[in-house]
């Protein structure tokens, strides 16, 4: 069940990112992020009476810390994209986000089978390949100045998964409330301090709303995966396969052409998922 939930979260994360990306073509990035997260919070509050659970101060604190990490990762990611090469920033960020929960899980004493270890390694490779929109040759031209912030953004995204995993199993989705409140607050404060617009056009609002609900749904699915006793090394890397669904949607909806590395990445991701689910 944990594997299914983590995979579902990856699919929804990717779809949410795709819709959010479309929305940024019609509105400011900070506006899209802030408004989508507020809408996601409203959706969560509506469902909380049925999907929430008893929480302590520690659960709320872990949730808030996760929200701050995720929001900080978003801000660094967008700023890096604005000043760097997307074909370099995206794969470096994605593989770092996938690697952090794997390393933390294994360092924490999680035991996983041989096939799962091979699957994790393939999943990390798949994330790089799928995110390489201009092929792997672009990575060879990467400058250290662009790599450092990309690594930082990916680390923050991975830390988001790690911190959510620290919440108690019976807390339900309640820790996501403080996570979302903290992330919205940070994004709004940074936008206002930088003089960035938070306005979202009427044309972009449906995309923003759907992206926000989708992002919250993905968060909920991942949290439920961790509460189902799924090893962080596995649930984290599976959730980090979200670029797969983003790329597939871009190909289907926008008719974007996949490069060879991305096709290889899709096949590698499918193989990785199969290996991770094998016993032993």
C-alpha positions in Angstrom: 0.0 0.0 0.0 2.8 2.4 0.8 4.3 1.9 -2.6 1.0 2.5 -4.4 0.4 5.7 -2.4 3.9 7.0 -3.0 3.6 6.3 -6.8 0.2 8.0 -6.8 1.7 11.0 -5.1 4.4 11.2 -7.8 1.7 11.1 -10.5 -0.3 13.9 -8.9 2.8 16.0 -8.0 3.9 15.9 -11.7 0.4 16.8 -12.9 0.3 19.7 -10.5 3.7 20.9 -11.6 2.6 20.8 -15.2 -0.5 22.8 -14.5 1.4 25.3 -12.4 3.9 25.7 -15.2 1.1 26.5 -17.6 -0.3 29.0 -15.2 3.1 30.8 -14.9 2.7 31.7 -18.6 -0.3 33.8 -17.7 0.6 35.1 -14.2 3.5 35.8 -12.0 5.4 32.9 -10.5 5.0 34.1 -6.9 1.3 34.7 -7.5 0.8 31.2 -8.9 2.7 29.6 -6.0 1.0 31.6 -3.2 -2.6 31.4 -4.5 -2.3 27.7 -5.4 -1.1 26.9 -1.9 -3.9 28.9 -0.3 -6.5 27.1 -2.4 -4.8 23.8 -1.4 -5.0 24.8 2.2 -8.7 25.5 1.9 -9.3 22.1 0.3 -7.4 20.4 3.1 -9.4 22.2 5.8 -12.6 21.0 4.2 -11.5 17.4 4.3 -9.8 17.6 7.7 -12.8 16.5 9.8 -12.7 13.1 8.0 -9.0 12.7 7.3 -7.4 14.5 10.3 -6.1 12.9 13.5 -4.9 13.7 17.0 -1.6 15.6 16.9 0.9 16.8 19.4 3.1 19.8 19.4 5.9 17.8 17.7 3.7 16.8 14.8 2.7 20.4 14.1 6.3 21.5 14.4 7.5 18.8 12.0 4.7 19.9 9.6 5.7 23.6 9.8 9.4 22.7 9.3 8.5 20.7 6.2 6.4 23.5 4.8 9.3 26.0 5.3 11.7 23.6 3.6 9.4 23.0 0.7 8.7 26.8 0.2 12.4 27.6 0.5 13.1 25.0 -2.2 10.5 26.5 -4.5 11.9 30.0 -4.2 15.5 28.9 -4.7 14.4 26.7 -7.6 12.6 29.5 -9.5 15.4 32.0 -8.9 17.9 29.4 -10.2 15.8 28.8 -13.3 15.6 32.5 -13.9 19.3 32.8 -14.0 20.5 29.4 -15.1 20.0 26.8 -17.8 16.8 24.8 -17.2 18.3 21.7 -18.8 20.9 21.7 -16.1 19.0 23.0 -13.1 16.0 20.7 -13.4 17.8 17.3 -13.4 20.2 18.3 -10.7 17.4 19.5 -8.5 15.2 16.4 -9.1 17.9 13.8 -8.4 19.0 15.7 -5.3 15.4 15.7 -4.0 15.2 12.0 -4.7 18.6 11.2 -3.1 18.0 13.0 0.2 15.2 10.8 1.6 17.1 7.7 0.4 20.3 8.7 2.2 18.4 9.7 5.4 16.4 6.5 5.4 19.4 4.2 5.0 21.4 6.2 7.5 18.6 5.8 9.9 18.9 2.0 9.8 16.1 1.1 7.3 16.7 -2.3 5.8 15.6 -2.9 2.2 16.1 -5.9 -0.1 18.6 -6.2 -2.9 16.1 -5.7 -5.7 14.8 -2.6 -4.0 18.4 -1.2 -3.8 18.9 -1.8 -7.5 15.5 -0.2 -8.1 16.4 2.9 -6.1 19.6 3.3 -8.0 17.7 3.0 -11.3 15.0 5.5 -10.1 17.7 8.1 -9.3 19.1 7.6 -12.8 15.6 7.9 -14.3 15.0 11.2 -12.6 18.1 12.7 -14.2 17.2 11.3 -17.6 13.6 12.3 -17.7 14.4 15.8 -16.5 17.1 16.3 -19.2 15.0 18.2 -21.7 18.1 19.1 -23.8 19.8 15.7 -23.4 22.7 14.8 -21.2 25.1 16.8 -23.2 23.8 19.9 -21.5 24.9 18.7 -18.1 28.6 18.6 -19.2 28.3 22.4 -19.8 27.1 23.0 -16.3 28.7 25.8 -14.3 29.4 25.4 -10.6 27.6 28.7 -9.9 24.4 27.1 -11.3 24.9 23.7 -9.6 25.1 25.0 -6.0 21.6 26.6 -5.9 20.2 23.6 -7.8 21.6 21.3 -5.2 20.2 23.5 -2.4 16.7 23.5 -4.0 16.8 19.8 -4.4 18.0 19.3 -0.8 15.1 21.4 0.5 12.6 19.4 -1.6 14.1 16.2 -0.2 14.0 17.6 3.3 10.3 18.2 2.9 9.8 14.4 2.5 12.1 13.7 5.4 10.4 16.0 7.8 6.9 14.9 6.9 8.0 11.3 7.6 8.8 12.4 11.2 5.1 13.0 12.0 3.2 10.3 14.0 1.3 7.6 12.2 -2.1 8.5 13.8 -1.9 12.2 13.0 -3.7 11.8 9.7 -3.4 14.9 7.4 -3.4 17.4 10.2 0.4 18.1 10.1 -0.2 19.4 6.5 -2.1 22.4 7.9 0.9 23.9 9.6 3.1 22.8 6.6 0.9 24.8 4.3 0.4 27.8 6.6 4.2 28.1 7.0 4.9 27.7 3.3 2.3 30.3 2.3 3.6 32.7 4.9 7.2 32.4 3.7 6.4 32.7 0.0 4.2 35.8 0.6 6.9 37.5 2.8 9.6 36.9 0.2 7.4 38.1 -2.6 6.5 41.3 -0.7 10.1 41.9 0.3 11.3 41.5 -3.3 8.5 43.6 -4.7 7.0 40.7 -6.7 3.4 40.7 -7.7 1.0 38.1 -6.2 -1.7 38.9 -8.7 -3.2 36.0 -10.6 -5.2 36.7 -13.8 -8.7 35.4 -14.2 -7.6 33.3 -17.2 -4.9 31.6 -15.1 -7.1 31.0 -12.0 -8.6 27.6 -13.0 -5.1 26.2 -13.7 -3.8 27.7 -10.4 -6.7 26.2 -8.4 -6.4 22.8 -9.9 -2.6 22.9 -9.4 -3.1 23.9 -5.7 -5.6 21.1 -5.0 -3.4 18.6 -6.9 -0.3 19.6 -4.9 -2.2 19.2 -1.6 -3.5 15.8 -2.7 0.0 14.7 -3.6 1.2 15.8 -0.2 -1.6 13.9 1.5 -0.8 10.7 -0.5 2.9 10.9 0.4 2.1 11.5 4.1 -0.3 8.5 4.1 2.4 6.4 2.4 4.8 7.2 5.3 2.1 6.5 7.8 1.5 3.1 6.2 5.0 2.1 7.4 6.7 2.5 4.1 10.5 2.9 4.3 11.5 6.5 3.6 14.2 5.3 1.3 11.5 3.8 -0.9 8.6 6.2 -0.5 10.8 9.2 -0.9 12.4 8.0 -4.2 9.1 6.9 -5.6 7.4 10.2 -4.9 10.4 11.9 -6.5 9.6 10.3 -9.8 7.1 13.2 -10.4 9.1 14.5 -13.4 7.8 11.4 -15.3 4.2 12.5 -15.2 5.1 16.1 -16.0 7.0 15.0 -19.1 4.3 12.6 -20.2 1.7 15.4 -19.9 3.8 17.8 -21.8 4.2 15.3 -24.6 0.5 14.4 -24.7 -1.0 17.9 -24.2 1.5 20.2 -25.6 3.0 17.8 -28.2 6.5 18.4 -26.9 9.0 16.2 -28.4 10.9 13.8 -26.1 14.7 13.5 -26.5 16.4 10.2 -26.4 17.5 10.6 -22.8 13.9 11.2 -21.7 12.6 8.1 -23.5 15.3 6.1 -21.8 14.4 7.7 -18.5 10.8 6.7 -18.8 11.7 3.1 -19.5 14.3 3.2 -16.6 11.6 4.5 -14.2 9.2 1.7 -15.1 11.9 -0.8 -14.5 12.8 0.8 -11.2 9.2 0.6 -10.0 9.0 -3.1 -10.8 12.2 -3.9 -9.0 11.3 -1.9 -5.9 8.1 -3.9 -5.6 9.9 -7.3 -5.8 10.4 -9.2 -2.6 13.9 -9.9 -1.4 
